[in-house]
Amino acid sequence: MNKFRFTIQALALVIFTFAFVSIAQAQASRTWVSGVGDDANPCSRTAPCKTFAGAISKTAACGEIDCLDPGGFGVVTITKSITIDGTGTMGSILASGTNGVIINALDTDVITLRGLSINGFCTGLNGIRVLQAKTVNIEDLVIFRFTGNGVDVAETNNVQVNIRNSSIRDNVTDGVGVTTGNTFQAKVSIIDSSFTGNGNGVHAKANSRVTAIASRFSQNGIGVNADAATAPNFGVINVQNSIISLNTNHGVQANGAAGFVRISGNQIANNTNNGVIEVGGGSVETFQNNSINGNGTDGCPGCGNLLPG
């Protein structure tokens, strides 16, 4: 009897092992979605899936999901290293009443989103919500009409978010909002991107470091806002060679004793209130090579740290 029981257990283990291997082998390095696909398909080029959520379970870690043709491919939660690429098509996500993309992977994972349109439909929560990853690359995206943030970085560990050639607009709270836990640091790099019509264009809160180069911050409430109350939980923004204009409140604000902004080579013009302002103990460092004019109040009032340009 014992020998028979052992044989059955061994057979069950073998079956389970083969089933696990079969599932693992079924995951492809590249999968495809199509507006006329079906999530029951294997997500191959000739039998594509319908949604990103359907394809991601069939895509191996470090693999890629590509869009075959225009379509709305649904919201998705990402839990592993992966690339989602809509380049060359109109790959889109319509996120009514929810988040467009949630990233909650390992702190060793790298996620890339490229060539997508993420539409909050005026009821969506956040376009992209980063909870955990090592690196998140946001390339050639349009993110718009969310009730929260276009990109919400609420990481509990260290993270690097890279935003390139993207338009983040018409979101109620922040175009990009960044914060993390006391012992960690969220870092965001922005290059050649546009932030328009948001509550804040970019909002660096506690334990965040943001660098923006060759970008545009226009028609937001505040264009650039470093906002942190208590050291050493600093919120820091570095802005270089960018346009900060036509914002309905301030162009640049450093708010709170741990809010710091460094500005160099920017055009800061036609903002309704101050071009640059320090509030509540915030600090602005300037290389004195910015053009600050046409604002409700020009100059850099209270900028206590004037670095040689």
Secondary structure as UniProt FT lines:
FT   HELIX           2..26
FT   STRAND          28..33
FT   TURN            35..36
FT   TURN            39..40
FT   HELIX           52..56
FT   TURN            57..58
FT   STRAND          59..67
FT   STRAND          71..72
FT   STRAND          76..78
FT   STRAND          82..85
FT   TURN            87..90
FT   STRAND          91..94
FT   TURN            96..97
FT   STRAND          101..104
FT   TURN            107..108
FT   STRAND          110..114
FT   STRAND          117..124
FT   STRAND          128..132
FT   STRAND          135..139
FT   STRAND          142..146
FT   STRAND          151..155
FT   STRAND          159..164
FT   STRAND          167..169
FT   STRAND          174..180
FT   TURN            182..183
FT   STRAND          186..191
FT   STRAND          194..196
FT   STRAND          200..204
FT   TURN            206..207
FT   STRAND          208..213
FT   STRAND          216..218
FT   STRAND          222..227
FT   TURN            231..232
FT   STRAND          235..240
FT   STRAND          243..245
FT   STRAND          252..255
FT   TURN            257..258
FT   STRAND          259..264
FT   STRAND          267..269
FT   STRAND          276..279
FT   TURN            280..281
FT   STRAND          283..286
FT   STRAND          291..293
FT   TURN            301..302
FT   STRAND          305..306
//
